[in-house]
Amino acid sequence: MEKRTLQTARSKAMFKKARTLIPGGVNSPVRAGKAVGMDPLFIGKAEGCNLWDVDGNKYIDFVCSWGPMILGHSHPDVVSALAERIDKGTSYGAPTELEVQLAEAITKLVPSVEMVRMVNSGTEAVMSAVRLARGATGRDKIVKFDGCYHGHGDSLLVSAGSGVATLGIPGCPGIPEGLACSTISLPFNDLKAVAAAFKSHGREIAAVIVEPIPGNMGVVIPEEGFLEGLREITLRHDSLLIFDEVITGFRVSPGGAQLLFGILPDLTCLGKIIGGGLPVGAYGGRRDLMEQVAPEGPIYQAGTLSGNPLAMTAGIATLKALEKAGTYRELDQKGEILFEGILKAASSAGVNIVVNRVGSMGTLFFTGKAVKDFASAKACDTDKFRQFYTRMLQQGIYLAPSAFECWFLSTAHDEESLRYAIECARNSFASL
Ligand SMILES: *Cc1c(COP(=O)(O)O)cnc(C)c1O
């Protein structure tokens, strides 16, 4: 194994200072590295599939900013579009042609989205979609699934995945009891539990919200019939189906998971990729629902920086680059090379792992049993993951510092970087 002791003095010093100024030293808890017992690295620059920390160490990046950077970092088309735009001002608080262009691209590509409203984050997209669902149905209850993360809005921070799962936070102080109890959280892939919830509360359920391919408890694959079942039961009870495609939108196909599986939700939440690395979210769906949003309708939702011209520019350039023929096939092939290689390396080292992957998003779980919901994800060996994480980092492989996250690939990950990552995994497994 290539022995490389990382020199990270500058990151360490900056983190020490950051902790005195910012809670936990980070602006989003998942970055802190608590679960793997490491301090976070401070990043100085990024290009293609590589990151450099402020001490000058170079890494192959499998976090991709937690999903948005599907073209890799500093993609020339995105950079030049932004450079050209920035001279024209950065925010006007008035409509621009760019918003219409991005809305047109999204409604053309995402099958169920007839109208769309831009916001500034995935969290905001979900909060707004939930408000719309409640307003449109006149009902309060929301059904979600254990281990799915839908941003940090009050209603959905119950049994949530991602950082909440990583830090093992059970409930979150500050969320009113009344709100928490209008959320029903059920096991993913369990249609019986959904049927039971509708049997007792059918008339009170405004919507079922789901990550159609969960990525926030690690990647979990919906079983045959599960999403179809959600569509059917929501239709039967006049509830709405919300797909949270903040990760899967433009990640698993040009039209998200809904195109991949051929299921039309009523509302869709987007984020991450549609901002090309700038802060953006969006929610959209059926025209008759979206027309109930202010100022067309009474359901209020607004944003000073929503539809920001630079964010729209990055999003438009990203979606345009993704239109290149063969992009999603290429991303899938990269995912196959990487995860098949890792699986083989684990198997020859006698390490039990399970890989769940859809295209360019995948997770390896340190367990011998299938992972199909949050309970089975949580049964994986997080201590093994922590050791694996540390060894990978020492060899220059930058992974999300949690056993419950995805690895993301970009078009910028070339075969050489994937082969190198497989070699590093082989070395890491050997010493587990
Ligand atoms: C990241 C994420 C969100 C929240 O998006 P932010 O931009 O972090 O607020 C919501 N839903 C899913 C599925 C996500 O992965």
The ligand as an SDF file (V2000), in Angstrom:
LIG
                    3D

 15 15  0  0  0  0  0  0  0  0999 V2000
  -29.7500   17.4380   -0.9150 C   0  0  0  0  0  0  0  0  0  0  0  0
  -31.1490   17.0290   -0.8340 C   0  0  0  0  0  0  0  0  0  0  0  0
  -32.1620   17.9140   -0.4160 C   0  0  0  0  0  0  0  0  0  0  0  0
  -31.8630   19.2610    0.1510 C   0  0  0  0  0  0  0  0  0  0  0  0
  -31.2530   20.1060   -0.7610 O   0  0  0  0  0  0  0  0  0  0  0  0
  -30.3990   21.3540   -0.1880 P   0  0  0  0  0  0  0  0  0  0  0  0
  -30.0140   22.0870   -1.4310 O   0  0  0  0  0  0  0  0  0  0  0  0
  -29.2580   20.7580    0.5600 O   0  0  0  0  0  0  0  0  0  0  0  0
  -31.2900   22.1250    0.6830 O   0  0  0  0  0  0  0  0  0  0  0  0
  -33.4750   17.5040   -0.5030 C   0  0  0  0  0  0  0  0  0  0  0  0
  -33.7810   16.2760   -0.9630 N   0  0  0  0  0  0  0  0  0  0  0  0
  -32.8440   15.3970   -1.3550 C   0  0  0  0  0  0  0  0  0  0  0  0
  -33.2610   14.0680   -1.8830 C   0  0  0  0  0  0  0  0  0  0  0  0
  -31.4980   15.7300   -1.2790 C   0  0  0  0  0  0  0  0  0  0  0  0
  -30.5670   14.8420   -1.6000 O   0  0  0  0  0  0  0  0  0  0  0  0
  1  2  1  0
  2  3  1  0
  2 14  2  0
  3  4  1  0
  3 10  2  0
  4  5  1  0
  5  6  1  0
  6  7  2  0
  6  8  1  0
  6  9  1  0
 10 11  1  0
 11 12  2  0
 12 13  1  0
 12 14  1  0
 14 15  1  0
M  END
$$$$
